[in-house]
Amino acid sequence: MKKLLVCAVLVLAVVQVAFAQGTLKVATEAGFMPFEFVAEDGSLQGFDMDLIRAVAAKLNMEIQIDNISWDGLIPALQNRNYDALIAGITITPERAQAVAFSDPYFESVLTIVVPAKNTDITGFDSLTGKTVAVQISTTGDYVAEEIEGVTILRFNTVAEAMQNVAMGTADAMIVDLPVSEAFLAAYPGAQLKNLGPVADHEFLGIAIHKENTELVEKVNWALAELKADGTYDAIYNKWFGVQE
């Protein structure tokens, strides 16, 4: 029995080493500042990027991160082109039917972005009859669909949607509050403002192929370790300031 246990441990160790020596292939959509964006030097930066690199380091893996279109993320994962997705993806029942999710790693909330002046929009109730910009297939898009009497303009990126509010093509945009704050800080001349939290909180997760339960377990372990050793807090504080 002792020999069998030793053999089992050795086999497990070999499997773990083989996994650790691999490359974690990750896809993102780098138009969601401050979670992921393309820096001036062409590198992918942001909260999600730092976090997933730290996860890979915990797993003793190399990492490859590709920037692809938002609507191509889940199909690419389902086709096994990537091991994981991290792109400010809200965990929803609908998405959970298509992919597996890690434990939540960030709590967010939606806001409404409007012109800084001359607007009568104060919340979802005042969007009736308005034109609303959204990034396609995001929670902002899904919420907009539930509001009666709105015209929805869908864009591939947050920046495009924001620009249409600034230009007056759209009356407002529904988007995650941290993303709007980062955009407004980066473009103070846009003459836009957000209305603060306007919805229930939502949770972001790392998406993984539904059949890759081993990777889900390993990513969850890595996330727990990063929170326990203070790495998560350091990354959070870098991008969002010290947590209250």
C-alpha atoms as one frame of an Amber mdcrd trajectory, in Angstrom:
protein
   0.000   0.000   0.000   2.857   2.363   0.886   4.418   1.824  -2.548   1.091
   2.539  -4.218   0.751   5.802  -2.300   4.268   6.837  -3.240   3.582   6.076
  -6.904   0.359   8.057  -6.790   2.149  11.044  -5.305   4.861  10.833  -7.951
   2.298  10.674 -10.760   0.478  13.694  -9.345   3.746  15.585  -9.069   4.613
  14.792 -12.685   1.182  16.021 -13.826   1.566  19.240 -11.833   5.046  19.879
 -13.215   3.846  19.242 -16.760   1.014  21.717 -16.245   3.288  24.252 -14.598
   5.745  24.168 -17.466   3.053  25.056 -19.991   1.783  28.377 -21.275  -1.487
  29.892 -20.148  -3.129  31.234 -23.298  -5.425  34.127 -22.458  -7.625  36.395
 -24.569  -8.878  39.852 -23.637 -10.522  42.864 -25.279  -8.248  45.744 -24.372
 -10.722  48.600 -24.557 -11.948  48.493 -20.976  -9.718  50.874 -19.016  -8.614
  50.477 -16.231  -9.126  46.717 -16.434  -7.364  46.238 -19.770  -6.020  48.693
 -22.332  -3.205  49.156 -24.815  -0.451  51.366 -23.399   1.523  53.832 -25.501
   4.306  51.282 -25.921   1.828  48.732 -27.298   1.802  46.534 -24.200  -1.390
  45.323 -22.544  -1.849  46.965 -19.161  -4.543  47.270 -16.492  -5.934  45.606
 -13.389  -6.973  42.420 -15.195  -3.626  42.186 -16.960  -1.662  42.452 -13.728
  -3.974  39.961 -12.053  -3.832  37.285 -14.737  -0.036  37.608 -14.931   0.096
  37.094 -11.177  -2.175  34.052 -11.509   0.144  32.565 -14.130   3.147  33.241
 -11.903   1.444  31.444  -9.005   0.869  28.466 -11.304   4.518  28.617 -12.440
   3.356  29.088 -16.042   4.343  31.308 -18.910   1.531  33.503 -20.193   0.373
  34.608 -23.623  -2.273  37.343 -23.800  -3.974  38.220 -27.090  -6.160  41.253
 -27.688  -9.196  40.230 -29.767 -12.708  41.538 -30.390 -15.191  41.424 -27.516
 -17.793  39.400 -29.408 -15.118  36.877 -30.402 -14.004  36.075 -26.853 -16.414
  33.313 -25.855 -16.411  31.602 -29.296 -12.601  31.543 -29.211 -12.671  29.941
 -25.762 -15.265  27.392 -26.816 -13.098  26.502 -29.822 -10.195  25.973 -27.388
  -8.078  28.667 -29.018  -7.485  29.959 -25.490  -7.376  28.536 -21.992  -9.016
  31.526 -20.311 -10.604  34.919 -20.850 -10.218  37.975 -18.656 -11.843  41.171
 -19.880 -14.034  42.619 -17.172 -16.518  39.811 -17.830 -19.541  39.890 -15.551
 -20.675  36.507 -14.267 -24.243  35.997 -15.492 -26.471  32.901 -15.678 -26.553
  33.200 -19.459 -22.776  33.273 -19.807 -22.406  30.485 -17.252 -24.276  28.235
 -19.683 -21.533  28.745 -22.262 -18.388  28.898 -20.106 -17.162  28.072 -16.616
 -16.145  30.910 -14.306 -13.538  31.249 -11.632 -14.510  32.533  -8.228 -15.404
  36.256  -8.487 -12.333  38.469  -8.384 -13.915  41.948  -8.530 -17.184  43.591
  -7.509 -18.434  46.305  -9.848 -21.563  48.333 -10.541 -23.125  50.038 -13.543
 -23.426  53.763 -14.105 -24.902  56.074 -16.736 -22.588  58.488 -18.557 -24.252
  61.688 -19.795 -23.186  65.115 -21.091 -21.776  67.284 -18.318 -24.398  69.969
 -19.084 -27.924  70.210 -20.441 -29.205  66.738 -19.597 -32.372  65.690 -17.799
 -31.212  62.102 -17.286 -31.010  61.113 -13.627 -31.337  57.322 -13.805 -32.788
  54.413 -15.757 -36.337  55.772 -15.435 -35.423  58.925 -17.346 -33.926  57.029
 -20.307 -37.338  56.390 -21.855 -37.418  57.989 -25.287 -33.634  58.491 -25.266
 -30.861  57.099 -27.432 -28.475  54.977 -25.367 -24.983  53.886 -26.406 -23.537
  50.577 -25.181 -20.671  48.245 -25.888 -22.253  45.288 -27.645 -23.063  42.165
 -25.579 -22.080  43.728 -22.253 -24.226  43.990 -19.145 -24.865  47.609 -20.129
 -26.333  46.310 -23.378 -28.500  43.758 -21.572 -29.811  46.362 -19.120 -30.592
  48.794 -21.948 -32.681  46.101 -23.644 -34.923  45.929 -20.592 -35.726  49.670
 -20.613 -38.869  50.450 -22.574 -38.827  53.162 -25.193 -35.067  53.475 -25.711
 -33.105  53.425 -28.954 -29.913  51.404 -28.499 -26.733  52.187 -30.404 -24.270
  49.296 -30.120 -20.527  49.745 -30.561 -17.550  47.399 -30.510 -15.629  49.418
 -27.921 -16.283  51.601 -24.894 -14.391  54.481 -26.512 -16.686  54.497 -29.563
 -19.785  54.543 -27.363 -18.392  57.326 -25.188 -17.476  59.401 -28.244 -21.042
  59.202 -29.509 -22.346  60.582 -26.216 -19.772  63.373 -26.389 -20.812  64.166
 -29.975 -24.512  64.145 -29.104 -25.359  61.138 -31.292 -26.411  59.319 -28.121
 -27.987  60.825 -25.020 -26.246  58.487 -22.588 -24.149  55.358 -22.167 -24.592
  52.501 -19.701 -21.223  51.145 -18.576 -19.321  49.885 -15.514 -18.601  52.684
 -13.049 -14.812  52.038 -12.766 -14.526  52.087 -16.563 -16.362  55.397 -16.845
 -14.196  56.917 -14.123 -11.008  55.827 -15.896 -12.249  57.148 -19.247 -13.302
  60.520 -17.823  -9.972  60.868 -16.017  -8.077  60.092 -19.218 -10.215  62.448
 -21.341 -11.214  65.410 -19.138 -12.075  67.460 -22.214 -14.858  65.085 -23.224
 -17.412  67.152 -21.223 -19.060  64.036 -19.800 -20.004  62.908 -16.304 -21.352
  59.750 -14.689 -24.354  59.485 -12.382 -22.665  57.198  -9.868 -23.979  53.699
  -9.059 -27.364  53.080 -10.671 -27.787  49.287 -10.398 -27.134  46.296  -8.207
 -23.540  45.220  -7.855 -22.143  42.636 -10.263 -19.169  40.314 -10.060 -16.373
  39.717 -12.559 -14.837  36.316 -13.207 -12.173  34.623 -15.323 -13.893  32.542
 -18.003 -12.599  29.023 -18.699 -13.811  26.206 -20.964 -16.628  24.333 -19.227
 -14.786  21.003 -19.564 -11.515  22.302 -18.124 -12.427  21.797 -14.478  -8.775
  21.282 -13.546  -7.869  24.790 -14.689 -10.856  26.266 -12.855  -9.592  24.686
  -9.635  -6.028  25.880 -10.226  -7.098  29.447 -11.033  -9.300  29.555  -7.939
  -6.363  28.317  -5.855  -4.111  30.996  -7.369  -6.678  33.755  -6.721  -7.014
  32.649  -3.083  -3.234  32.645  -2.691  -2.928  36.123  -4.217  -5.524  37.460
  -1.796  -3.886  35.731   1.163  -0.356  36.987   0.474  -1.368  40.605  -0.249
  -0.634  40.557  -3.985  -4.280  41.115  -4.895  -4.532  44.156  -2.612  -1.354
  45.616  -4.107  -2.732  45.251  -7.643  -6.098  46.685  -6.588  -4.502  49.660
  -4.879  -2.355  50.338  -7.944  -5.384  50.772 -10.193  -8.196  51.867  -7.886
  -6.573  53.324  -4.788  -6.580  51.933  -1.268  -9.706  49.923  -0.457 -11.938
  51.355   2.246
